[in-house]
Amino acid sequence: MTVVSLVVNGKQVSREVEGRTLLVELLRDRLGLTGTHVGCDTSQCGACTVHLDGEAVKACSVFALDCEGAEVRTIEGMANPDGSLGVIQQAFQDHHGLQCGYCTPGMVMSAAALLKDNPNPSEKEIREYLEGNLCRCTGYHNIVRAIQAAAAELGSTRVAAE
């Protein structure tokens, strides 16, 4: 067992882990952050997407020990400080970008990464970016609409701040 220390959703944490422990296991099983879902165990579905040092990664494909000193943001870290839904989460709710909800955390995390890099993506760009995230319920149409709405909301927030 080895101790790994990292910052998760703004809080410093340290836990003993085995060398084979995956980041998704550390988050869910050791830290109780169960919003990050395990869908396929093969990094194909994207349900376990989190941000690692600001980049979207599939947490089932990263060893926890490789995250020593890193900053991790999970779906729980996307909420506002008062606990209300963040802009992207609210857009998914408002535009029915979820049905069963299993893929939703990964979709929200991927959407946040996309909007960080491309604040005003086209529908085509959104669909292409989400190729690594599978949804078996929605057909993606409302997910795309939710991301477009979040982009518009975040864009108006950015303009107001300037």
C-alpha positions in Angstrom: 0.0 0.0 0.0 1.2 3.5 -0.8 -0.3 6.9 0.2 -1.5 9.1 -2.6 -2.3 12.8 -1.9 -4.3 14.9 -4.3 -6.8 17.7 -4.3 -10.4 16.6 -5.1 -13.0 19.2 -5.7 -10.8 21.8 -3.9 -10.1 19.6 -0.8 -6.7 18.0 0.0 -7.1 14.3 0.5 -4.7 11.4 1.2 -5.5 7.7 1.1 -3.6 4.5 1.1 -4.1 2.6 -2.2 -2.7 -0.4 -3.9 -0.7 0.1 -7.0 -3.5 -1.3 -9.1 -6.2 1.0 -7.7 -7.8 3.0 -10.4 -8.8 6.7 -9.9 -12.4 5.8 -10.3 -12.1 3.3 -7.5 -10.4 5.8 -5.2 -13.1 8.4 -5.9 -16.1 6.1 -5.5 -14.9 3.5 -3.0 -12.5 5.4 -0.8 -13.8 9.0 -1.0 -17.5 8.3 -1.4 -17.9 10.4 -4.5 -20.3 8.1 -6.3 -21.4 10.5 -8.9 -18.5 9.3 -11.1 -20.0 6.1 -12.6 -18.4 2.9 -13.8 -20.1 1.9 -17.0 -17.8 -0.4 -19.0 -14.4 -0.8 -17.3 -12.8 -0.4 -20.7 -12.7 3.4 -21.1 -15.3 3.1 -24.0 -18.4 4.7 -22.4 -17.2 7.9 -20.7 -19.4 7.5 -17.6 -16.4 7.9 -15.4 -15.1 11.1 -17.0 -13.5 13.5 -14.5 -11.1 16.5 -14.8 -7.5 15.7 -14.0 -5.4 18.9 -13.8 -8.0 20.6 -15.9 -8.3 17.9 -18.7 -11.1 15.5 -19.2 -10.0 11.9 -18.6 -11.7 8.6 -18.1 -11.0 7.7 -14.5 -11.2 4.0 -15.2 -8.0 4.3 -17.3 -5.9 6.2 -14.7 -4.1 4.7 -11.8 -4.7 6.5 -8.5 -0.9 6.6 -7.8 -0.4 8.5 -11.0 -2.5 11.3 -9.6 -0.1 12.2 -6.8 -0.2 15.9 -6.3 -2.9 16.4 -9.0 -6.1 18.3 -8.9 -9.3 16.3 -9.7 -12.7 17.6 -10.2 -15.7 15.3 -10.2 -19.4 15.8 -11.0 -19.9 16.7 -7.3 -17.4 19.6 -7.8 -19.6 21.1 -10.6 -22.3 22.3 -8.3 -22.3 25.9 -7.1 -20.9 26.6 -3.6 -24.4 26.8 -2.1 -25.1 23.3 -3.5 -27.4 24.3 -6.3 -26.8 23.0 -9.8 -24.0 24.6 -11.8 -24.8 26.1 -15.2 -24.1 23.0 -17.2 -25.9 20.7 -14.8 -28.9 23.1 -14.8 -28.9 23.2 -18.6 -29.0 19.3 -18.7 -32.0 19.4 -16.4 -33.8 22.3 -18.2 -33.3 20.8 -21.7 -34.0 17.2 -20.7 -30.4 16.1 -21.5 -30.8 13.0 -19.5 -33.2 10.1 -19.1 -31.8 7.3 -16.9 -29.0 9.6 -15.8 -26.2 7.0 -15.8 -24.1 8.7 -18.5 -25.0 12.3 -17.3 -22.0 12.9 -15.0 -19.6 11.9 -17.7 -21.5 14.0 -20.2 -21.5 17.1 -18.0 -17.7 16.7 -17.3 -17.0 16.3 -21.0 -19.2 19.3 -21.8 -17.4 21.4 -19.3 -14.0 20.5 -20.9 -15.4 21.3 -24.3 -16.7 24.6 -23.2 -13.5 25.5 -21.5 -11.6 25.0 -24.8 -14.4 26.1 -27.2 -16.9 28.5 -25.5 -19.2 28.6 -28.6 -19.1 25.2 -30.3 -21.3 24.3 -33.2 -23.7 21.3 -33.1 -21.2 19.3 -35.2 -18.3 20.2 -32.8 -20.4 19.1 -29.8 -21.3 15.8 -31.4 -17.8 15.1 -32.4 -16.4 16.0 -28.9 -18.9 13.6 -27.3 -17.9 10.6 -29.4 -16.2 9.1 -26.4 -19.3 9.3 -24.3 -22.1 6.8 -24.8 -25.8 7.3 -24.0 -28.2 4.5 -24.6 -31.4 6.5 -23.8 -31.5 10.0 -25.2 -30.3 9.9 -28.8 -28.1 12.9 -27.9 -30.3 15.6 -29.3 -31.3 17.0 -26.0 -27.7 16.6 -24.7 -26.5 18.8 -27.6 -29.3 21.3 -26.9 -28.3 21.4 -23.2 -24.6 22.0 -24.1 -25.6 24.8 -26.5 -27.8 26.4 -23.8 -24.9 26.2 -21.3 -22.6 27.7 -23.8 -25.0 30.6 -24.3 -25.4 31.1 -20.5 -21.7 30.9 -19.8 -21.0 33.3 -22.7 -23.4 35.9 -21.3 -21.8 35.4 -17.8 -18.4 36.0 -19.4 -19.5 39.1 -21.1 -21.2 40.5 -18.0 -17.9 39.9 -16.0 -15.9 41.9 -18.5 
